[in-house]
Amino acid sequence: MTGRAAAAGRTLLVVVAAVLAAAAGWVLFVVLPEGSLARLAGVLLALGLLVVGVRVGGRFAGAWFPTHNVAEVAVDGPITRDGGSPSFPPTGPTSPGADEVVDRIERADEDGGSQALLLHLNTPGGEVVPSDDIRRAAADFDGPTVAYATDVCASGGYWIASGCDELWAREGSVVGSIGVRGSRVTGKELLDRVGLRYEQFTAGEFKEAGAFPTDVDEEERRYLQGLIDDYYDLFVETVAEGREADPATIRETEAKVYLGTEAHERGLVDEVGTREDALDRLEETLGEEAAVREFSPARSPIQRLRGGAASVAYAFGAGIASAFVPEGSAERFRFD
């Protein structure tokens, strides 16, 4: 369907829905009620029904007469489950949570017009499983997928990119950091100085391995390092499979980052270019001009306000708590 035909179909459907809603509202709320006050209220209700009709018509019009063929979804900032800042104090603005990004990709996949996916990546990495959730959603998209890196596509961002058909980057993009880290804080000496003692009762030899504020003995260190190594092996295997690369080549990067040009020379990036260049590639794949629709969060203004307040409160509280009593070591393993 041509762009003009789709636009005309959308407009016609919206107009029909608006007319039907307005007519129904006028009869129900203006013609049938008696009395001036009732008629005034009816007029307002009819107008409200008209607005609803336009919105409903717009949704059906978008599904039946799409004016786009490429869905664009952004992964911007540190990757966490709920979008809260992963550190305290926060290192930057909060970003959309992984679940929200997955929802956007799935909505794009279900959308009638989205024949291809352009995944915009600008992230230093983040939590392990949320990164994998986004990668899987991109890999499951029914159509060609191109990941496009701007400033940074590192660690968890690169993990996500491995789920796409191609990865594009700018010459100055920072790409790579294929590695995993786990962190903890030790505070035993500080507690000794102030005369405090720490006791905790657990069952299971390694239940408290790496817990604050105790020191880590050699056996616990080997156990925790083993978890990190397992995550790293999984990272390498997943990237090698998605990128159709030799695992040994991935390991040779030693978790270093590279500028886009060198990343391309090492085979970590398929092409170096701008967003427009990536769209040109999708046009070649689709055999038609690319028309992009950016998929935004499916949340009402009240949900956004409530979610923003919750993120601030959670980041503040969790940040203070982590500064003194970090969470379990396994939960603090990150792709960054």
C-alpha positions as CSV (number, residue, x, y, z in Angstrom):
1,M,0.0,0.0,0.0
2,T,1.4,3.4,-1.0
3,G,2.0,6.1,1.6
4,R,-0.8,8.3,0.2
5,A,-3.3,5.4,0.2
6,A,-2.4,4.5,3.8
7,A,-2.7,8.2,4.9
8,A,-6.1,8.5,3.2
9,G,-7.4,5.2,4.7
10,R,-6.3,6.3,8.2
11,T,-8.0,9.7,7.8
12,L,-11.2,8.2,6.5
13,L,-11.3,5.6,9.3
14,V,-10.7,8.3,12.0
15,V,-13.4,10.5,10.5
16,V,-15.9,7.6,10.4
17,A,-15.2,6.7,14.0
18,A,-15.5,10.3,15.1
19,V,-18.8,10.8,13.3
20,L,-20.3,7.6,14.8
21,A,-19.2,8.4,18.3
22,A,-20.5,12.0,18.0
23,A,-23.8,10.8,16.7
24,A,-24.2,8.2,19.4
25,G,-23.2,10.7,22.1
26,W,-25.7,13.3,20.7
27,V,-28.6,10.9,20.8
28,L,-27.8,9.4,24.2
29,F,-26.8,12.5,26.0
30,V,-28.6,15.4,24.3
31,V,-31.7,14.3,22.5
32,L,-33.0,11.8,25.0
33,P,-32.4,13.7,28.3
34,E,-34.9,16.4,29.3
35,G,-34.1,19.7,31.0
36,S,-31.5,22.4,30.3
37,L,-29.0,21.1,32.9
38,A,-29.3,17.6,31.7
39,R,-28.8,18.7,28.1
40,L,-25.7,20.7,29.1
41,A,-24.2,17.7,30.8
42,G,-25.2,15.7,27.8
43,V,-23.3,18.0,25.4
44,L,-20.2,17.6,27.5
45,L,-20.5,13.8,27.6
46,A,-21.1,13.8,23.9
47,L,-17.9,15.8,23.3
48,G,-16.1,13.3,25.6
49,L,-17.4,10.4,23.6
50,L,-16.2,12.2,20.4
51,V,-12.7,12.3,21.8
52,V,-12.8,8.7,22.7
53,G,-14.1,7.8,19.2
54,V,-11.2,9.7,17.6
55,R,-8.7,7.9,19.7
56,V,-10.2,4.5,19.1
57,G,-10.4,5.2,15.4
58,G,-6.8,6.3,15.4
59,R,-5.7,3.1,16.9
60,F,-7.6,1.0,14.4
61,A,-6.3,3.2,11.6
62,G,-2.7,2.7,12.7
63,A,-3.2,-1.0,12.7
64,W,-5.1,-1.3,9.4
65,F,-3.4,1.5,7.4
66,P,0.2,1.7,8.7
67,T,2.3,4.6,7.4
68,H,5.6,3.0,8.5
69,N,7.6,-0.2,7.8
70,V,10.5,0.2,10.3
71,A,10.0,0.2,14.1
72,E,12.7,2.1,16.1
73,V,13.2,1.2,19.7
74,A,15.9,2.8,21.9
75,V,18.0,1.3,24.7
76,D,19.5,4.4,26.4
77,G,21.4,4.4,29.6
78,P,22.4,1.8,32.1
79,I,20.4,-1.5,31.8
80,T,18.3,-2.4,34.9
81,R,15.1,-4.3,35.4
82,D,13.0,-1.3,36.4
83,G,15.0,1.6,35.0
84,G,16.3,2.9,38.3
85,S,19.9,4.1,38.6
86,P,22.1,1.1,39.3
87,S,24.5,3.0,41.5
88,F,24.6,5.5,44.3
89,P,25.0,8.4,43.9
90,P,23.4,8.1,40.4
91,T,25.9,8.3,37.6
92,G,23.3,9.8,35.2
93,P,19.6,10.0,34.4
94,T,17.5,6.9,34.9
95,S,16.7,5.0,31.7
96,P,13.8,2.8,30.6
97,G,13.7,-0.5,32.4
98,A,14.4,-3.7,30.5
99,D,10.8,-4.9,30.8
100,E,9.7,-1.6,29.2
101,V,12.1,-2.0,26.3
102,V,11.0,-5.6,25.8
103,D,7.4,-4.5,25.7
104,R,8.2,-1.9,23.0
105,I,9.9,-4.5,20.9
106,E,7.0,-7.0,21.3
107,R,4.5,-4.3,20.5
108,A,6.5,-3.4,17.4
109,D,6.6,-7.1,16.4
110,E,2.8,-7.4,16.8
111,D,2.2,-4.1,14.9
112,G,0.9,-4.6,11.4
113,G,3.3,-2.2,9.7
114,S,6.6,-3.0,11.4
115,Q,8.5,-5.1,8.8
116,A,11.9,-4.4,10.3
117,L,13.5,-3.3,13.6
118,L,16.1,-0.6,14.2
119,L,17.4,-1.0,17.7
120,H,19.1,2.2,18.8
121,L,21.8,1.4,21.4
122,N,23.5,4.0,23.7
123,T,24.4,2.1,26.9
124,P,27.4,1.2,29.0
125,G,25.9,-2.1,30.0
126,G,24.1,-3.2,33.2
127,E,22.5,-6.2,34.8
128,V,22.9,-9.6,33.3
129,V,19.4,-11.1,33.0
130,P,17.6,-7.8,31.9
131,S,20.2,-7.5,29.1
132,D,19.5,-11.0,28.0
133,D,15.7,-10.3,28.0
134,I,16.2,-7.5,25.6
135,R,18.5,-9.6,23.4
136,R,16.0,-12.4,23.2
137,A,13.2,-9.9,22.3
138,A,15.3,-8.5,19.4
139,A,16.2,-12.1,18.3
140,D,12.6,-13.1,18.3
141,F,11.5,-10.1,16.1
142,D,9.8,-11.4,12.9
143,G,11.8,-9.5,10.3
144,P,15.3,-8.0,9.7
145,T,16.9,-6.4,12.7
146,V,19.7,-3.8,12.8
147,A,21.3,-2.5,15.9
148,Y,22.7,1.0,15.6
149,A,25.2,2.2,18.3
150,T,25.8,5.9,18.9
151,D,28.0,7.0,21.8
152,V,28.5,3.7,23.7
153,C,27.6,0.0,23.0
154,A,29.5,-1.7,25.7
155,S,29.1,-4.9,27.7
156,G,25.4,-5.5,28.2
157,G,24.7,-3.3,25.2
158,Y,26.9,-5.5,23.1
159,W,25.2,-8.6,24.5
160,I,21.9,-7.1,23.3
161,A,23.4,-6.3,19.8
162,S,24.4,-9.9,19.4
163,G,20.7,-10.7,19.0
164,C,20.3,-8.6,15.9
165,D,21.2,-9.4,12.3
166,E,23.7,-6.6,12.0
167,L,25.5,-4.0,14.2
168,W,26.3,-0.6,13.0
169,A,28.4,2.0,14.8
170,R,29.8,5.5,14.3
171,E,33.6,6.0,13.9
172,G,33.8,7.4,17.4
173,S,31.4,4.9,19.1
174,V,32.8,3.0,22.0
175,V,32.2,-0.7,21.4
176,G,33.1,-3.9,23.3
177,S,33.8,-4.5,26.9
178,I,32.8,-8.1,26.6
179,G,33.2,-9.1,30.2
180,V,31.6,-9.4,33.6
181,R,32.3,-8.0,37.0
182,G,31.1,-8.6,40.5
183,S,31.7,-6.1,43.3
184,R,31.5,-6.0,47.1
185,V,32.4,-3.7,50.0
186,T,34.5,-4.8,53.0
187,G,34.0,-3.0,56.3
188,K,35.4,-5.3,59.0
189,E,38.3,-3.0,60.0
190,L,36.0,0.0,60.2
191,L,33.6,-1.9,62.5
192,D,36.6,-3.0,64.6
193,R,37.8,0.6,65.1
194,V,34.4,1.8,66.3
195,G,33.9,-1.3,68.5
196,L,31.1,-2.9,66.6
197,R,30.7,-6.6,66.0
198,Y,28.8,-8.3,63.2
199,E,27.0,-11.6,63.6
200,Q,24.7,-13.4,61.3
201,F,23.2,-16.8,61.5
202,T,23.0,-18.8,58.2
203,A,22.5,-22.4,57.0
204,G,24.7,-23.6,54.2
205,E,28.5,-23.1,53.9
206,F,28.5,-20.4,51.3
207,K,25.3,-18.6,52.1
208,E,27.1,-15.6,53.4
209,A,30.0,-15.7,50.9
210,G,30.9,-12.1,50.0
211,A,28.3,-10.6,52.4
212,F,29.1,-7.2,54.0
213,P,31.1,-6.6,56.1
214,T,33.1,-9.8,56.5
215,D,36.4,-10.4,54.6
216,V,36.5,-13.0,51.9
217,D,38.6,-16.1,52.5
218,E,40.4,-18.0,49.7
219,E,37.7,-20.6,49.4
220,E,34.9,-18.1,49.1
221,R,37.0,-16.1,46.6
222,R,37.4,-19.1,44.4
223,Y,33.6,-19.8,44.7
224,L,32.7,-16.2,43.8
225,Q,35.3,-16.0,41.0
226,G,33.8,-19.2,39.6
227,L,30.4,-17.5,39.3
228,I,32.0,-14.6,37.4
229,D,33.8,-17.0,35.1
230,D,30.6,-18.9,34.4
231,Y,28.9,-15.7,33.5
232,Y,31.8,-14.7,31.2
233,D,31.7,-18.1,29.4
234,L,28.0,-17.6,28.8
235,F,28.6,-14.1,27.5
236,V,31.3,-15.3,25.1
237,E,29.2,-18.2,23.9
238,T,26.1,-16.1,23.3
239,V,28.0,-13.3,21.5
240,A,29.9,-15.8,19.4
241,E,26.7,-17.6,18.4
242,G,24.8,-14.4,17.6
243,R,27.7,-12.8,15.7
244,E,28.7,-16.1,14.1
245,A,32.2,-15.5,15.4
246,D,35.0,-17.7,16.8
247,P,34.7,-17.7,20.7
248,A,38.5,-17.5,20.8
249,T,38.4,-14.3,18.9
250,I,35.9,-12.9,21.3
251,R,38.1,-13.8,24.3
252,E,41.1,-12.2,22.6
253,T,39.4,-8.8,23.1
254,E,40.1,-9.2,26.9
255,A,37.0,-7.1,27.6
256,K,38.6,-4.1,26.0
257,V,36.6,-1.3,24.3
258,Y,37.4,-0.1,20.8
259,L,36.4,2.9,18.7
260,G,33.9,2.1,16.0
261,T,36.6,1.9,13.2
262,E,38.8,-0.6,15.0
263,A,35.8,-2.6,16.3
264,H,34.8,-3.0,12.6
265,E,38.3,-4.1,11.7
266,R,38.1,-6.7,14.5
267,G,34.8,-8.0,13.3
268,L,32.9,-6.7,16.3
269,V,30.9,-4.3,14.1
270,D,29.4,-5.1,10.7
271,E,29.5,-1.6,9.3
272,V,30.5,1.9,10.3
273,G,28.1,4.7,9.4
274,T,25.3,6.9,10.5
275,R,21.7,6.2,11.4
276,E,20.7,7.1,7.8
277,D,23.2,4.6,6.5
278,A,21.7,1.9,8.7
279,L,18.2,2.8,7.3
280,D,19.6,2.6,3.8
281,R,20.6,-1.0,4.5
282,L,17.1,-1.7,5.7
283,E,15.7,-0.2,2.6
284,E,17.8,-2.5,0.5
285,T,16.6,-5.5,2.6
286,L,12.9,-4.5,2.4
287,G,13.1,-3.4,-1.2
288,E,11.2,-0.2,-0.4
289,E,11.7,3.2,1.1
290,A,12.0,3.1,4.9
291,A,9.4,4.9,7.0
292,V,10.2,4.9,10.7
293,R,7.9,4.9,13.7
294,E,9.5,5.3,17.1
295,F,7.8,3.0,19.7
296,S,7.5,4.9,23.0
297,P,6.4,3.5,26.4
298,A,2.7,2.4,26.6
299,R,2.1,4.3,29.8
300,S,-0.4,7.0,30.8
301,P,0.8,10.4,32.2
302,I,-0.2,9.3,35.7
303,Q,1.8,6.0,35.4
304,R,4.8,8.0,34.2
305,L,4.6,10.3,37.1
306,R,4.1,7.5,39.6
307,G,6.9,5.5,38.0
308,G,9.3,8.4,38.0
309,A,8.6,9.1,41.7
310,A,9.0,5.4,42.5
311,S,12.3,5.2,40.7
312,V,13.7,8.2,42.5
313,A,12.6,6.8,45.9
314,Y,13.9,3.4,45.1
315,A,17.2,4.6,43.8
316,F,17.7,6.9,46.8
317,G,16.8,4.2,49.4
318,A,18.6,1.4,47.6
319,G,21.6,3.5,47.0
320,I,22.0,4.5,50.7
321,A,21.5,0.9,51.7
322,S,24.0,-0.4,49.2
323,A,26.6,2.0,50.5
324,F,26.5,0.3,53.9
325,V,25.0,-3.1,53.4
326,P,25.4,-4.3,49.8
327,E,23.1,-7.0,48.4
328,G,24.2,-10.6,47.8
329,S,27.2,-10.9,45.5
330,A,25.3,-12.8,42.8
331,E,22.8,-10.0,42.4
332,R,25.6,-7.5,41.9
333,F,27.2,-9.2,38.9
334,R,27.0,-6.7,36.0
335,F,27.8,-6.4,32.3
336,D,29.9,-3.2,32.6
